[in-house]
Amino acid sequence: MDRTRLYRNGVLEAEGFSVDEVSDHLADPSAVVWFDLCSPSSADLDKISEELGLHRLAVEDALHSQQRPKLDTYDSHLFLTVYGAKLVKKRLELIEISIFVTKHALVTVRENPHFDIDEVIRRWDANTEMAKYGVPYLLHGLLDYVVDGYFEVLQALDDQVEALEDDLFEEDAGDRVHIQRQTFEMRKKLVRFRRLAVPVREVVGSLLRRSVDMLDPALDPYYQDVYDHALRAGEWTDSLRELVGNIREAHINQQGFKLNDIMKRITSWAAIIAVPTMITGYYGQNVPYPGFGQSLGFWTSTAAILVASSILYLIFKKKGWL
């Protein structure tokens, strides 16, 4: 369902009205309008474009998904693309949000209904005294909610990375294939998150630099706070990527150590087995030798096998090879 709101002189005056009424409300310079479209059609956006005079390229970007996070400046408006993020059953979900910003109107276009726009509205209503700043304040509440969602996702990913570290050094862990698989999946999540979510810090930074005339100086600390949070989210993402890389390297090293241990054991047993092979081969020669044809020869060779094998076993055991 499309959502609409009308603020007049910083006071919420109406909501739930038709998009067709937007132009009537915008005729009043004291009015600020917000409306939200979820998975709109081309015809819906064309209607909005006529109402607000939006640029054709911005409308095309809003219609086509998988846009990069960005801020475009046009003569009559700004166009932003950001991504909301959340984890659904350990699966990373990124929802594209296109935002048109004019002097008296804010338009949000959601890719799907999984982005909780109601929570954004609750944030606006929690600070009604700030509504007097108009569109910049509404935009701040939206961006602030988006960035706060990143911290929830990163905290969950951080917990998963810690669980991987615990599994990696679990002494009685049997099958370690799942560690390699989970590490690979975690790296894919972080790469995707960094590519689509983290660049919001450049978007907010560009907004602070380009929109000096649009932003009231009283809102600068609020936008700077969003920028700092976005910067922290990016640093946290990079640290998690580094941790996942360290886990992968440690897992590979563990496999190498385990292989070396196996090779030492095999080599030790091969050396022990080689002793009786050598002695029986020597006594198996078809020539007379001390004790040839007598039981003394058999007992001598058997004793030599037992003594030599025992000595090798004790040496390898002391070195920790067995």
Secondary structure, 3 states (H helix, E strand, C coil): CCEEEEEECCEEEEECCCHHHHHHHHCCCCEEEEEEEECCCHHHHHHHHHHHCCCHHHHHHHHCCCCCCEEEECCCCEEEEEEEEEEECCEEEEEEEEEEECCCEEEEEECCCCCCHHHHHHHHHHCHHHHHHCHHHHHHHHHHHHHHHHHHHHHHHHHHHHHHHHHHCCCCCCCCHHHHHHHHHHHHHHHHHHHHCCCHHHHHHHHHHHCCCCCCHHHHHHHHHHHHHHHHHHHHHHHHHHHHHHHHHHHHHHHHHHHHHHHHHHHHHHHHHHHHHHHHHHHCCCCCCCCCCCHHHHHHHHHHHHHHHHHHHHHHHHCCCC
